[in-house]
Amino acid sequence: MNIIRIIIMTLLTISLTACAGIRPQPPEVQLSGLEISDVSLSHANFLATLKLFNPNSSQLDIEWLKFTLFLNDVRVAKGQTAKVFSIPAEESREVAVRLSSSFLDLFQLTRSLQNQQDVNFRIAGEIRIDGAGMLGRSIPIERDGTLPLSGSLNLLKPDSQLFPPMDPPEKQIPRQ
């Protein structure tokens, strides 16, 4: 009876070890660019460029990547990739993600950018790696760093035309 138990435990250990080896490592994610793509009276859209590196010896198929963008610890925007994409083995790929932001969030951010040349960022979200059956999985991602306030990001500065200073209303003199 002990021999059967040892054989079963050995087979179980081997199969679990084999399954663990099949699971791919998650890609490394970096924010490599951020631009304001359009602005309206109610919201703004950003275009974030993410650089993903596949550390595996086989191609990674990504079902989706979704995240929230924080600038100077202010939740600014969130978005998700629109379609499935692949990253070749041991290579990098850039992916553009459209992010949407409310004007109120941007207004809160501009107050924190007084006299700054750079902005601290943090992305927090998850990535879904495609896999057969139960091998597909969602993995949390979180990265932080610094971006220069250049290009369209200059619009976020308090002295930009995005949020012009408000003059107090003029007093009207009643007519007689």
Number of C-alpha atoms within 10 A of each C-alpha: 5 7 8 9 10 11 11 12 12 12 12 12 11 12 12 11 11 11 10 11 10 10 15 20 14 21 22 14 19 17 21 13 14 22 18 19 15 12 14 10 7 9 15 19 20 23 17 20 17 18 17 19 20 22 19 17 12 12 15 23 16 22 19 17 23 19 21 18 24 19 22 17 13 17 19 24 22 20 20 18 18 13 9 13 15 14 20 16 14 14 14 16 14 16 15 16 20 19 23 21 19 17 18 11 15 20 16 13 22 20 11 17 18 12 9 11 12 15 19 15 19 19 22 15 18 18 21 18 23 20 16 6 7 8 13 16 17 16 14 13 17 13 14 15 12 13 17 14 19 13 10 13 18 18 17 23 21 20 15 13 11 16 15 9 10 6 6 6 6 6 6 6 6 5 4 3
